[in-house]
Amino acid sequence: MPKVFVHGVPETGAIWSALVDQLKSRGVGDIQLLTPPGFGAPAPKGFEPSQSNYRDWLVAELEALGGPVDLVGHDWGAGHVFGVLAARPDLIRSWTADSAGLIHPEYTWHDLAQAFQTPEAGEQAVQAMMGGAPADRAAMLAGLGIPSETAARVSAGQNEEMARCILALYRSAVQPAMANLGMRLVDAARRPGLIFIPTEDHFAGTKPMYTEVAMRLGAQTLPLKGFNHWWMFGDGAEMAADALIAHWETAALRV
């Protein structure tokens, strides 16, 4: 059964490195890191980087893998997971995500996202994020808690195309787009779900929002106390690996 990971913004698949190492050390195989167009892989000609098109991209990737899969998403990768869960739950055996507050009906986008969604302010914001030298971008990522080696690998994949995709993606997701996705999920077929709740992540809603979304979707939760948006390193990688393996084993018994 493929274990499929999808990262977010402004990242590349390198963000999963520590967690993948932990999983492999526990004997987990067939790990697939999918790269959303523009975020570590070139966007195909004519690809419009919108919320719905990233959902369709992920659907096509899972179909190519032969599905169903155990699907894991972080940040906007979690948003793509939720999109597939609403549209094609048949491609998913189990799912895991953080950032669940995004689909709560009362969620308001964080300040940087609102800047991305605003003409001129968004262009200035991505220029400030992507315009410096790779070493400067890596230092910024390291300051957020990403290990320096991984930060350097992520920063090497940040470019003008990623900046363009960031703006288009966020502008396609102005509320009530995410709230509407949450409403569609309530009526979708249920699959075993696990929601990570990093207690110091202030980008994707409050803990009560995460908890309410989990209840609506019939998902389990795992609080990651003291961890921020980038929880998948150090002790966080160990905790997440243990939780994922247990989640996948439970999902296998329910098939």
Secondary structure, 3 states (H helix, E strand, C coil): CCEEEECCCCCCHHHHHHHHHHHHHCCCCCEEEECCECCCECCCCCCCCCHHHHHHHHHHHHHHHCCCEEEEECCHHHHHHHHHHHHCHHHEEEEEECCHHHHCCCCCCCHHHHHHCCCCHHHHHHHHHHCCCHHHHHHHHHHCCCCHHHHHHHHHCCCHHHHHHHHHHHHCCCCCHHHHHHHHHHCCCCCCEEEEEECCCCCCCCHHHHHHHHHHHCCEEEEECCCCCCCCCCHHHHHHHHHHHHHHHHHHHHC
